Amino acid sequence: MNGNTIGKIFKVTTFGESHDKVVGTIIKGCPPGLDISLSKIQMDLDRRRPGQSKLTSSRNEPDELEVISGIKNGKTTGRKIKLQVKNIDTRSKDYKTIIYKPRPGHADLTYFLKYGKIPVGGGRASGRETVGRVLAGAIAKQILEKEGIEIKGKIIEIYGKKKDFEKIILNAKSGQNSVGGIVEIIAKGVPPNLGEPVFDKLDADLAKALMSISAVKGFEIGIGFQSSRIKGSENNDPIIIENEKIKTKTNNAGGILGGISNGMPIICRIAVKPTSSIEKEQDTVNLKTMKMTKLRIKGRHDPCICPRIVPVAEAMVALVLVDHLLRLRNEGLEIT
């Protein structure tokens, strides 16, 4: 199976499936001698971890960091970094009754059509795969912090509403349903010059990275789709000088012009779909009998994936920015 790696210099490959013994990440191209805090990596793992509240899946995974290689005595060695966590609380039996029934909204059907079988627990399409992203992203975020770059994500909308998120999510859960929302990610302190023209634009790479998260169905940067509803005089960001530096008065562009960062904060948002696994009865097909049938999904699932997707989204933005930062330095261009 291809498509498991992202990055050109800072290359990240995630591995493992929902019901494997371990899931994790392999990083190649990380410079040696960098101070790395393992506790910060664990903090991001904890933010993504299930079973922490009534708003998330009750799957109880401790997600304790294991460093296999590449970090010694708190510093990167320059060799490949391999990080992983164990899968402890798997319940493959929950999937036995639906092994021939693709779950609506999941990748079950497309995996069956492409590979000839439905993987238990969703396989590489499972949200469990995002553990590897968070592990690598935590390393990338620490590299960026040393450059004065900070990345923060937050939920700005659930089910079309701007507040009372917990109430909305619990109402969906009580109705055997799920809801989605919008997550915003802001990167501050990003220098100009990151990104390449045409096919390696910074915003294009951010779009690919964030859209590679299974639950994400939309991406926008700056004011995004709103730019199609206003005039050019309203959309264009006036260019000014402030504190002897060139900047823009507004930031409708979201920190990127022509695919290259302009020094303003990078602001992007993703649309996160409702969790596909719901207890409400749905229509599907029995792939063994090729007859239409009904499906009711049991097991442990998030009524809304947005809270746990925030650290994943931050990680993907961090991976793109680190890769472009290293690419820029490789070209010998100045970072200001």
N, C-alpha and C positions, 0 to 999 in steps of 0.2 A: 504494500500500500504506500503510495507516494503522498506528498503534501504534508509531511510532518515537521518540516523545518522552515524557519523564517529568519531573514537577515542575510546580508552579504559579507560583512566582516564579523559582527557580533552574531554568530549563528546559533540559533536555539532549536533544539529538537526535543519534543515532548514524547514520552513513551508511557505505555501501560493503559489498561482498560478498567472499567468500573469494578469488575470482579476478579481482576488479576491480584497477585500477591502484593505488588507495589505499583505506584505511579510516580512519575518524576520527570526530570529534565536533564539534558546534556547541553552545556554551553561551550562553544569553541570560539576563540578569538578574543577572549577577555584578557586585557593586559595584566602582567604580573605585578606583584608588590602592592596591590590595592588593599587597604584595610576594609574588612567585611565583618559586619556585626551579625552573628547568627541569630541573636535575639530579635533583631529587626525582621529577619526572614520569617521567624516563627510568628511574629506579630501579624504579618500579612496572611500567613497560613490560617491563623486563628480567626481573622476577619472573614475568610472565605469558608471556614469550617461549618459543616452542618450540625444540627442537634443542639444549637445554643439557645433557641427560643421557640415559642409557639408559632412564630412566623416562618420557620424554616423546617426542612425535612428532619424527622426524628432519627435519621441514621446517625449513629454515635461513633464518629471517627475522631480519634485523638489528633491525627495528622501531625505527629512529632517528626521534626526535621532529622534526616539522616544525611550526613555529608560523606559521600563515597570517595571523591577525589577532587583535586583542584583548589582546595582551600586548606591551608595548614597554619596553625598558630594564629588564626585570625587574618591571614593574608592570602591573596590569590597567588598561585604558583606559576601561572602562565600556561599550565597544561589544561586539558579539558576539565571542566567542572561538571561533576555529576551529583545531583541532589535527588532525594526521593523520600516518600513516606509510605508506610504500609497501609494496605486496606485491611481493616480489622473487622468491621461490622457488615459483611456482605450477606445477602440472603437470596441466593440463586433460586431457591424454591418459589419465591414470589413470581418468577417469570415462567415457570413450567406450564402453566395453563394458557399462556399467551404466545408460546414459542412459534406457533403457526398463524398468529393473528397480529398483523402489523398495527401498531398503535397510531391512531390519527395524530398528525402534528410532529411525530418523531421521524427519525431517519430509517426506521425499520423497513419501510417499503422500498426505498431507494437502495438500501444496503442489500436487500434480498434480490432486487433486480440486477444489481451490479456484481454481487459476490456470491449469490446463491443461498444465503442463509441470513437469519436475523440474529445478531450477536446478543448474548445474555446481558441484560442491564444496559443495553445501548452501545456497548463496545467503545470504540473511539469517538462515537458521537455523544457519549454520556457527558454530563456536566462534570464528572469526576476527572476527566481529562484536563480540566482547567487548573488542577493542582500544579501541574508542570509549568503552566504559564505564570502562575503566581510565584513559584520558586524562582524562575528566571527573572521575572519582573522585579522581584525584591532585590536581586543583585544589581540590575540595571538602575533601579531607583537610587541605590546607594552611590553608584558611580555618578549619576546626575546631581545628587545632593552636593558632591564635592565640587561641582561646576556651578553651584548656585541655582540649580533647576529643581523646582518643586512641583509635584503632580498630585492633584487632589480630585477625587470623584465624589459625586453625591447624587441622590435621587431627587429629581425636580418635579416628577409627575407619576402618579399611579392611577391607572384606569381613567385617565383624562382629568384627574383632580390634582390640585396643587397642595392639599393638606389632608389631615386625618388618615395618613397612610395605613397605620396599624388597624384601624377600624375597617377600612376598605378590604384589606387583605384577609382579616379574620372573617368578615362577612362572606367573602368568596370561598374560604375554606369550609365554613359551616354549610354552604350550599353545594358542597362537593365539586367546587369549581376552582378556577385560578384567574389571576389578573396579571397584566404586564405594566410597563411604564417607560419612562424616559430617564436615562442617566446622563449627567453632564460631567465631562472631564476637562479640567483646566490645568495647563502646564505654564507656570510662571518662571521667568528668568531664562527663557529659551533665547539663545543668541541668534542674530541674523546669520544667513548663509547656509542653513541646513536645508537640504533638498536639492534635487537635480531637475533640469527642465524635461519636459515631455513625459516619458514613461516612468521615471523615478521621482515624481513630484512627492514632496513630503506629505501633502494632504491625501494623495492617492495611496501612499503606503499606509497612512493612518487608517484610511477607509478599509483597505484590505485587512489590516491587522484586527480592527474592531469587528468587521463583518465576519471574520473567521470564527468568532465566538458563536456557538451554535444557536443561542437564543436571540441573537441580534438580527433584526429585519430591516433596519434603516440607519443611515449615517448622515450627519450634516456638520458643517464647520462654519464658525462665525454665526451669522444670522440664517444661514442655510436656505431653506425653502422660502423663508420670508423675503429673501432678496428678489424672488420672482414676482412679488406683489407690490414692489415700490419702484420709484424712478431712479435713474442713474445718479442724479444729484443727491438723492437720499441715501443711496447704497454706498457710494464712493467715500472712502475715509480721507478727510483732509490731511495733508502732510504738513507737519509743523516742526519747529525746533524747540526743545525743552531741555534745560540744563545742558546746553551745548550738544545735544544729541538729536538726531532725526528720529521722529516717531510719527504716529498718526493720532489725530485728535479723537477719533472714534475707532472701534475695532470690529466693524461689521465683517471684515474679511477673516476674522478669527486667527490673526497672527501669521497668515501665509498668503503670499501673492505670487502668481506664476509658478507655484509649486515650491517656493523658497521662503523660509521663515524671514520675517521682517523685524524681529526683536520684540514684537508685542506678544502678550499672552496668547497661547494657542488654546482655543475654546472649541470643543466638539461635543456632540451629543449623539447618543444611540437610542434607537427604539428597540425595546426588549419585549418580545412577545409573551403572552400568558404561558405559564408552564404547561407543556403538552400533556403530562400525566395527570388526569383528573378521575375521580371516582364516578362521576356522572356517566351513565350508559351512552355508548357511542356506536356508530355503524362501522363495520370493517369487513374484511373477507378472510375466510379460512383458506390459507394457501395450500393446505393438503387436500381439501375437498373441492376447492375453487367455488365455494358457495358463500353467499353473503351471510353475515352473522352479527351478533351483538358482542360488545366488549365493555367490561367494567374493570378498570385498573385498580388493583390493590397495591399495597406496599407503602413506602414512605417517600413523600414528595413535597416539594416546596409549593405553597399556594401562590407564591410570587417569587421569582428568581432575582428580582432587582437588588435586594439587600446584599446578596452574596456575589452578584456580578460586579459590584463597584470595584473591589480590589483586582478583579480579573481585567476590567477595562483599564484601570490605572497601569497594570502590568503591561498590557499590549501597547499603550502609548509610550511607556518607558522603553520598551524594547526597540521601537521604531526610532525614538530620539537618540538612544545610545548608538545604534547602528549608523545613523546618519552623522552623528558627532564624530565617530571613529573614521567614517568614510571621508569626511571633510579634512580631518587631520592627515589622513593618508594622502590626500591631494596636496597637502602643504599650504592650504589656504588659511587665512587668519580668522580666528574666532574672536569677535569683539563683544 
